[in-house]
Amino acid sequence: MYRIAMDNMLIWNIVLTFVVVPIGWWANQIAAEVKRLNILLNMTRENYIKREDHSGEIGRVVDHLVRLEGKIDKLAEKK
């Protein structure tokens, strides 16, 4: 009787080990991935440019392009 109980307990422990350990490993991998994504999201937020800043920068680029266009027109008129 004692041997049967030990065998059943041993089998149960082996089954639990093969079920619980992979679930624990999977949960650990998911937690690590969530942490990595959280770090990437925070980096994205730090590097994000606001709409007002973007509009100002685009305005500067357009102003420079207009100046270049004017210079090109002057060069074309000279020839």
N, C-alpha and C positions, 0 to 999 in steps of 0.2 A: 504493500500500500504506500509506504513511504517513498519507494523508488518511483512509482507511477506519478506521485505528486511532484517529485523532483524533476522527472522528465517533462511533465506538463509545464512546470514553472520555467525550466530551461528553454523549452520551445517557445513559450510566451515571451520570455526575455529576448530571444533571438528575433522573433517577429517584431517586437517593439523597437528593437535596435535598428532593424532594416527599414522601419517606417518612420521613426522619430528622427533619426540622424539625417536622412535626406531632406526632411521637412525643415529641420534646423539649419542645414546648409543652405537650402533655398531661401529661407527667411533672411539669413545673413547676407546672401548675395543681393537680394532685393533691397535691403537696408543700405548696403554699400552703394548701389546704383542710385538710390534716391538721394543719398548724400552727395554723390558726384553731380547729379543733375541740379541739385540745390546750389552747389558752388558755381556751376556754369550759368545758372539763372542769375545769381547775384553778380557775376562778372558782366553779364549782358546788361543788367540794370545800370552798372557803373559806367559802361561804355555807351549807353544809349544817349542820343542827342534829342533834345526836346524840339517840338515843332517850331517854336519861336526862334530858337537858335538856328535851326535848319533853314528857315525862311530868310534869316539874316545872311547866312552863308551863301545861299543860292543867289540872293540879291547882289552880293559882292562878286560872285562868279559872272553873273549877267553883266554887271558894270564893266568888268574887265573884258568880256567878250565884245561889248559895244565899242570899247576903246580900241581893241584890236581890229575890229571891223573898220573903224574910222581910219586907222593907220593903213590898212590894206587898200582902202578906197583912195587915199592920198597917193600911195605908191602907184596904183593903177592909173590915176589921172596924169602923173608925171610921164608915164611911158607913152 
